[in-house]
Amino acid sequence: MSKVGIFGGAFDPPHTGHTELASAAKKELKLAEMLIIPTGEPPHKSGCRTAFADRAKMAELAFPASEGFIVSDIEKKLGGKSFTINTIRALRDIYPAKTEFYLLIGGDQLFTIEKWFRYEALLKECRVCAVTRDGVDYADMQEYANELGRVKVLNLPIPAVSSSEVRGKIAVGEDVSGLVPDPVLQYINDRGLYRG
């Protein structure tokens, strides 16, 4: 039985918090591979400010295939609003029947998962893994995860950095070295992304 991780997000841009989280979760969960899925059209946001092609390319640069990461454009291909349950079901059509999917989410998302489209079906289709973040109490997360069932809480050391922080720094000309992987920073500079 193959274990496949799913880590989705805008990746606008992907930063060291994303890469360290994905690497640590892949190791902790003993995953055969980790799918990195740039969001098509998020249902809860007004949209990404950067074109999908740029976000997908940055994801490829941030998450090397040689380390077991696979960047997928499945949400772009599905079109419309990117509901997680639809993505998981589309992946089920691609992967062997016995594949176990592990969906990574932030700890803050755990407390709102009951508002997600068809969240109960989602919990049946995959194992949700909530990663602790600053300001979210591990004990509360564990208690809530136990109530929901099929949710695992991962206590992983990840740097406190956000894509909006990175975009803001770039817009005012601040150095973001160390906040994004070097190949991503080179791509951002080459393409002139996030300039004020």
C-alpha contacts under 8 A as a table, 3 or more apart, distances in Angstrom:
res1	aa1	res2	aa2	distance
1	M	98	K	5.59
1	M	99	T	5.77
1	M	100	E	7.05
2	S	31	L	7.74
2	S	32	A	6.40
2	S	98	K	7.03
2	S	99	T	4.93
2	S	100	E	6.12
3	K	30	K	7.55
3	K	31	L	5.00
3	K	32	A	5.54
3	K	33	E	7.22
3	K	99	T	5.99
3	K	100	E	4.82
3	K	101	F	6.05
3	K	102	Y	7.28
4	V	31	L	5.56
4	V	32	A	5.88
4	V	33	E	5.23
4	V	34	M	5.71
4	V	35	L	7.15
4	V	99	T	7.02
4	V	100	E	6.14
4	V	101	F	5.00
4	V	102	Y	6.12
5	G	26	K	7.04
5	G	31	L	6.32
5	G	33	E	6.27
5	G	34	M	4.34
5	G	35	L	5.81
5	G	101	F	5.79
5	G	102	Y	4.62
5	G	103	L	5.95
5	G	104	L	7.17
6	I	34	M	5.84
6	I	35	L	4.81
6	I	36	I	6.24
6	I	37	I	7.22
6	I	101	F	6.95
6	I	102	Y	5.93
6	I	103	L	4.74
6	I	104	L	6.07
7	F	22	A	7.25
7	F	34	M	7.16
7	F	35	L	6.08
7	F	36	I	5.03
7	F	37	I	6.08
7	F	103	L	6.30
7	F	104	L	5.31
7	F	105	I	7.41
8	G	36	I	5.80
8	G	37	I	4.42
8	G	38	P	5.68
8	G	39	T	6.38
8	G	104	L	7.71
9	G	37	I	6.53
9	G	38	P	5.27
9	G	39	T	5.30
10	A	13	P	7.53
10	A	38	P	5.33
10	A	39	T	5.03
10	A	48	C	6.74
10	A	55	R	7.39
11	F	14	P	4.30
11	F	15	H	7.68
11	F	38	P	6.17
11	F	39	T	7.90
11	F	55	R	6.00
11	F	56	A	7.97
11	F	58	M	7.77
11	F	59	A	6.76
11	F	163	S	7.24
12	D	48	C	7.28
12	D	49	R	7.68
12	D	50	T	6.61
12	D	55	R	5.97
12	D	163	S	5.95
12	D	164	S	8.00
13	P	55	R	6.57
13	P	58	M	6.89
13	P	59	A	7.95
13	P	163	S	5.65
13	P	166	V	7.63
13	P	167	R	7.66
13	P	180	V	7.88
13	P	184	V	7.90
14	P	18	H	6.16
14	P	19	T	7.50
14	P	55	R	7.92
14	P	58	M	6.72
14	P	59	A	6.19
14	P	62	A	6.70
14	P	163	S	6.83
14	P	180	V	6.68
14	P	184	V	7.62
15	H	18	H	5.39
15	H	19	T	6.50
15	H	62	A	7.77
15	H	161	V	7.32
15	H	162	S	7.25
15	H	163	S	6.66
15	H	166	V	7.94
15	H	179	L	5.76
15	H	180	V	4.18
15	H	181	P	6.48
16	T	19	T	4.99
16	T	20	E	5.83
16	T	159	P	7.06
16	T	161	V	7.40
16	T	178	G	7.32
16	T	179	L	5.51
16	T	180	V	5.18
16	T	181	P	6.29
17	G	20	E	5.36
17	G	21	L	5.94
17	G	158	I	5.62
17	G	159	P	5.12
17	G	160	A	6.58
17	G	161	V	5.87
17	G	162	S	7.43
17	G	179	L	7.92
18	H	21	L	5.24
18	H	22	A	6.13
19	T	22	A	5.22
19	T	23	S	6.12
19	T	62	A	6.79
19	T	63	F	6.71
20	E	23	S	5.15
20	E	24	A	5.97
20	E	158	I	6.12
20	E	159	P	7.76
21	L	24	A	5.26
21	L	25	A	5.98
21	L	156	L	7.18
21	L	157	P	7.80
21	L	158	I	5.87
22	A	25	A	5.23
22	A	26	K	5.98
22	A	34	M	7.56
23	S	26	K	5.17
23	S	27	K	6.32
24	A	27	K	5.23
24	A	28	E	6.01
24	A	156	L	6.91
25	A	28	E	4.96
25	A	29	L	5.83
25	A	154	L	7.70
25	A	156	L	7.65
26	K	29	L	5.48
26	K	30	K	5.78
26	K	31	L	5.16
26	K	32	A	7.93
26	K	33	E	7.37
26	K	34	M	6.65
27	K	30	K	5.03
27	K	31	L	6.74
31	L	34	M	6.86
32	A	68	G	7.18
33	E	68	G	4.91
33	E	69	F	5.88
33	E	70	I	7.26
34	M	68	G	6.29
34	M	69	F	4.88
34	M	70	I	6.19
35	L	69	F	5.93
35	L	70	I	4.85
35	L	71	V	5.82
35	L	72	S	6.48
36	I	59	A	7.40
36	I	63	F	7.81
36	I	69	F	6.78
36	I	70	I	5.88
36	I	71	V	4.57
36	I	72	S	6.02
37	I	71	V	5.94
37	I	72	S	5.14
37	I	73	D	6.41
37	I	74	I	7.22
37	I	75	E	7.25
38	P	52	F	7.58
38	P	55	R	6.85
38	P	56	A	6.17
38	P	59	A	7.53
38	P	71	V	7.75
38	P	72	S	7.27
38	P	73	D	6.84
38	P	75	E	7.37
39	T	42	P	6.15
39	T	75	E	6.13
39	T	76	K	7.36
39	T	82	S	6.67
40	G	52	F	7.17
40	G	75	E	4.90
40	G	76	K	4.71
40	G	79	G	6.79
40	G	80	G	7.51
40	G	81	K	7.15
40	G	82	S	5.84
41	E	47	G	6.09
41	E	48	C	7.64
41	E	75	E	7.86
41	E	76	K	7.85
41	E	79	G	7.51
41	E	80	G	6.23
41	E	81	K	4.91
41	E	82	S	5.34
42	P	45	K	5.57
42	P	46	S	7.50
42	P	47	G	6.30
42	P	81	K	5.79
42	P	82	S	5.24
42	P	83	F	7.48
43	P	46	S	7.94
43	P	81	K	5.29
43	P	82	S	6.08
43	P	83	F	6.74
45	K	48	C	7.80
48	C	51	A	7.29
50	T	54	D	6.71
50	T	55	R	6.68
51	A	54	D	5.45
51	A	55	R	6.42
52	F	55	R	5.07
52	F	56	A	5.97
52	F	76	K	7.86
53	A	56	A	5.18
53	A	57	K	6.13
54	D	57	K	5.12
54	D	58	M	6.15
55	R	58	M	5.14
55	R	59	A	6.15
56	A	59	A	5.01
56	A	60	E	6.26
56	A	71	V	7.23
56	A	73	D	7.51
57	K	60	E	5.05
57	K	61	L	6.33
58	M	61	L	5.02
58	M	62	A	6.09
58	M	184	V	5.50
58	M	187	Y	7.13
59	A	62	A	5.00
59	A	63	F	5.91
59	A	71	V	6.70
60	E	63	F	5.40
60	E	64	P	6.36
60	E	65	A	7.75
60	E	70	I	7.88
60	E	71	V	6.01
61	L	64	P	6.40
61	L	183	P	5.83
61	L	184	V	5.94
62	A	181	P	5.97
62	A	183	P	6.97
62	A	184	V	6.24
63	F	67	E	7.61
63	F	69	F	5.76
63	F	70	I	7.62
63	F	71	V	7.65
64	P	67	E	5.52
64	P	68	G	7.16
64	P	69	F	5.85
64	P	70	I	7.79
65	A	68	G	5.22
65	A	69	F	4.72
65	A	70	I	5.79
66	S	69	F	7.21
72	S	75	E	7.92
73	D	76	K	5.32
73	D	77	K	6.34
74	I	77	K	5.03
74	I	78	L	6.10
74	I	87	T	7.17
74	I	90	A	7.93
75	E	78	L	5.00
75	E	79	G	6.26
75	E	82	S	6.14
75	E	87	T	6.56
76	K	79	G	5.28
78	L	82	S	7.92
78	L	87	T	7.89
79	G	82	S	7.38
82	S	86	N	7.40
82	S	87	T	7.26
83	F	86	N	5.53
83	F	87	T	6.61
83	F	117	F	6.68
84	T	87	T	5.08
84	T	88	I	6.20
84	T	117	F	7.81
84	T	122	L	7.60
85	I	88	I	5.15
85	I	89	R	6.18
85	I	117	F	7.36
85	I	118	R	6.79
85	I	119	Y	7.49
85	I	121	A	7.27
85	I	122	L	5.39
85	I	125	E	7.98
86	N	89	R	5.17
86	N	90	A	6.14
87	T	90	A	5.10
87	T	91	L	6.22
88	I	91	L	5.06
88	I	92	R	6.25
88	I	122	L	7.82
88	I	125	E	7.18
88	I	126	C	7.72
89	R	92	R	4.94
89	R	93	D	6.63
89	R	125	E	7.69
90	A	93	D	5.27
90	A	94	I	6.82
91	L	94	I	5.07
91	L	95	Y	6.12
92	R	95	Y	5.38
92	R	96	P	7.33
92	R	97	A	7.01
92	R	99	T	7.97
93	D	96	P	7.89
95	Y	99	T	6.51
96	P	99	T	5.66
100	E	126	C	6.75
100	E	127	R	7.73
101	F	125	E	7.68
101	F	126	C	4.96
101	F	127	R	6.18
102	Y	126	C	5.80
102	Y	127	R	4.77
102	Y	128	V	5.75
102	Y	129	C	6.50
103	L	126	C	6.69
103	L	127	R	6.14
103	L	128	V	4.77
103	L	129	C	5.77
104	L	128	V	6.22
104	L	129	C	4.88
104	L	130	A	5.98
104	L	131	V	7.13
105	I	109	Q	6.26
105	I	110	L	7.07
105	I	128	V	7.23
105	I	129	C	6.15
105	I	130	A	4.89
105	I	131	V	6.25
106	G	109	Q	5.26
106	G	110	L	6.73
106	G	130	A	5.39
106	G	131	V	5.02
106	G	132	T	6.54
106	G	133	R	6.78
107	G	110	L	5.19
107	G	111	F	7.26
107	G	130	A	5.10
107	G	131	V	5.07
107	G	132	T	4.81
107	G	133	R	5.80
107	G	136	V	6.52
107	G	141	M	7.11
108	D	111	F	5.86
108	D	112	T	7.32
108	D	132	T	7.97
108	D	133	R	7.30
108	D	136	V	6.74
109	Q	112	T	5.30
109	Q	113	I	6.05
109	Q	130	A	7.77
110	L	113	I	5.20
110	L	130	A	6.24
110	L	141	M	7.48
110	L	145	A	7.84
111	F	114	E	7.58
111	F	141	M	7.79
111	F	144	Y	7.67
112	T	115	K	5.62
112	T	116	W	7.26
113	I	116	W	5.21
113	I	119	Y	6.52
114	E	119	Y	5.96
114	E	120	E	7.84
115	K	119	Y	7.28
116	W	119	Y	5.25
118	R	121	A	5.48
118	R	122	L	6.36
119	Y	122	L	4.82
119	Y	123	L	6.27
120	E	123	L	5.22
120	E	124	K	6.66
121	A	124	K	5.13
121	A	125	E	6.29
122	L	125	E	5.05
122	L	126	C	6.28
123	L	126	C	5.66
123	L	127	R	6.40
123	L	128	V	6.82
123	L	149	G	7.85
123	L	150	R	6.25
123	L	151	V	7.76
124	K	127	R	7.67
124	K	150	R	7.73
126	C	150	R	7.92
127	R	150	R	5.47
127	R	151	V	5.98
127	R	152	K	7.40
128	V	150	R	6.47
128	V	151	V	4.74
128	V	152	K	6.25
129	C	151	V	5.69
129	C	152	K	4.69
129	C	153	V	5.65
129	C	154	L	6.58
130	A	151	V	7.15
130	A	152	K	6.23
130	A	153	V	4.85
130	A	154	L	5.98
131	V	153	V	5.94
131	V	154	L	4.77
131	V	155	N	6.03
131	V	156	L	6.65
132	T	136	V	6.46
132	T	137	D	7.67
132	T	138	Y	6.48
132	T	141	M	7.99
132	T	153	V	7.24
132	T	154	L	6.34
132	T	155	N	5.38
132	T	156	L	6.69
133	R	136	V	5.74
133	R	158	I	7.87
134	D	160	A	7.42
136	V	140	D	7.85
136	V	141	M	7.46
137	D	140	D	5.38
137	D	141	M	6.27
138	Y	141	M	5.05
138	Y	142	Q	6.13
138	Y	153	V	7.94
138	Y	155	N	7.48
139	A	142	Q	5.09
139	A	143	E	6.20
140	D	143	E	5.13
140	D	144	Y	6.15
141	M	144	Y	5.18
141	M	145	A	5.95
141	M	153	V	6.94
142	Q	145	A	5.02
142	Q	146	N	6.14
142	Q	152	K	7.80
142	Q	153	V	6.14
143	E	146	N	5.20
143	E	147	E	6.46
144	Y	147	E	5.08
144	Y	148	L	6.38
145	A	148	L	5.16
145	A	149	G	6.02
145	A	150	R	7.57
145	A	151	V	5.19
145	A	152	K	6.64
145	A	153	V	7.10
146	N	149	G	5.20
146	N	150	R	7.88
146	N	151	V	7.08
148	L	151	V	6.79
161	V	165	E	6.86
161	V	166	V	7.71
161	V	179	L	6.99
162	S	165	E	5.16
162	S	166	V	6.43
163	S	166	V	5.03
163	S	167	R	6.14
164	S	167	R	5.06
164	S	168	G	6.02
165	E	168	G	5.10
165	E	169	K	6.22
166	V	169	K	5.22
166	V	170	I	6.24
166	V	176	V	6.57
166	V	179	L	7.16
166	V	180	V	7.97
167	R	170	I	5.20
167	R	171	A	6.09
167	R	194	Y	5.63
168	G	171	A	5.11
168	G	172	V	6.60
168	G	194	Y	7.84
169	K	172	V	5.46
169	K	173	G	6.22
169	K	174	E	4.90
169	K	175	D	6.99
169	K	176	V	6.86
170	I	173	G	4.95
170	I	174	E	5.49
170	I	175	D	6.96
170	I	176	V	6.98
170	I	194	Y	6.07
170	I	195	R	6.10
170	I	196	G	7.66
171	A	174	E	7.62
171	A	194	Y	5.62
171	A	195	R	4.45
171	A	196	G	4.17
172	V	195	R	7.46
172	V	196	G	6.34
173	G	195	R	7.73
176	V	179	L	5.32
176	V	180	V	6.72
176	V	185	L	7.79
177	S	180	V	6.39
177	S	181	P	7.81
177	S	182	D	7.26
177	S	185	L	7.38
178	G	181	P	6.75
178	G	182	D	7.69
180	V	184	V	6.33
180	V	185	L	6.18
181	P	184	V	5.34
181	P	185	L	6.34
182	D	185	L	5.05
182	D	186	Q	6.21
183	P	186	Q	5.07
183	P	187	Y	6.26
184	V	187	Y	5.02
184	V	188	I	6.14
185	L	188	I	5.05
185	L	189	N	6.16
186	Q	189	N	5.15
186	Q	190	D	6.02
187	Y	190	D	5.04
187	Y	191	R	6.03
188	I	191	R	5.31
188	I	192	G	5.75
188	I	193	L	5.10
188	I	194	Y	7.69
189	N	192	G	5.03
189	N	193	L	6.69
192	G	195	R	6.31
